[in-house]
Amino acid sequence: MSHRPYLPWSLAVAGLVACAALLVAFRPVEEKPPLRFSGIPNQNTTELNEKYKPLAEHLSKELGVKVEYVPSVDYNASVDAFKNGDLQLCWFGGYTGVQAREAVKGAKAIACGKRDTAFKSYFIAHKDAGLSKSAEFPLAMQGKTFTFGSAQSTSGRLMPEYHIRKATKLSPKEFFGAEPNYSGSHDKTIELVAAKSFDFGVVDYTVYEKRVAEKKIDPNQVVIVWETPPYADYNFTAHPVLEERYGKGFTDKLQKALVAIADEKLLAAMDRKDGLIACDDKLFDELKKTAKEIGLLR
């Protein structure tokens, strides 16, 4: 009578453990989807693409996850993509940031430029309009042609409209005598005023000053006639899905990575060479209140 060789229980268990280990080792590692971010297209889209890609590469290294820059065609597209989760991080204007956070529960502002705690807009005119810079709101603009930037822009529409209404007690349509024009971007507003297509316009002061520094506009031809009091503006807003996807505490890690950026080439994407600082939603409470006052936010 033959007997089967006896296999000690410990060896059997060891064999099963080894097999399980092999299965785990050869199982494909499930890759998490990339962190997709964008910036509102307040300037030339091609330039923004070139500037944001190095930032995406830098954040990928710092965070240990793949980060992709996704161009947006306009302000509304950025907000909509954030709402539906296609974007998990966005460099928003003050107003678009408020819109996004109101629409997505748990979203929060995490970083802004040092200058963004006290931003401002320039009302500009072609020199032939005959106005020079004044400390008082230029009531002489009444009845003249005027263009905002994007309809969703904080510096190119929201705050300027607020000050038009405050100073004149009239809506922009009533003050200028026609429905407001929206150029779509600060660069375009400057170009339209320079070409005398409109007598006046309003722009992000940093875009105006940058174009003057680059000698793309002549400040003696396109002049500043008034500047707004300061307000809070641009910011990085993070989607709550980041915590679910990459683990608890990831948003704090992202905030630290953004604030730690010192390379001017990376900061140039947001045109914030003086660096970013940590911020939160409270910084934009006044902006939200203003948007509600003039009917842009319910």
Secondary structure, 3 states (H helix, E strand, C coil): CCCCCCCCHHHHHHHHHHHHHHHHHHCCCCCCCCEEEEECCCCCHHHHHHHHHHHHHHHHHHHCCCEEECCCCCHHHHHHHHHCCCCCEEEECHHHHHHHHHHCCCCEEEEEEHHHHCECEEEEEEHHHCCCCCCCCCHHHCCCCEEECCCCCHHHHHHHHHHHHHHHCCCHHHHHCCCCEECCCHHHHHHHHHCCCCCEEEEEHHHHHHHHHCCCCCCCCEEEEEECCCECCCEEEECCHHHHHHCCCHHHHHHHHHHCCCCHHHHHHHCCCCCEEECCHHHHHHHHHHHHHCCCCC
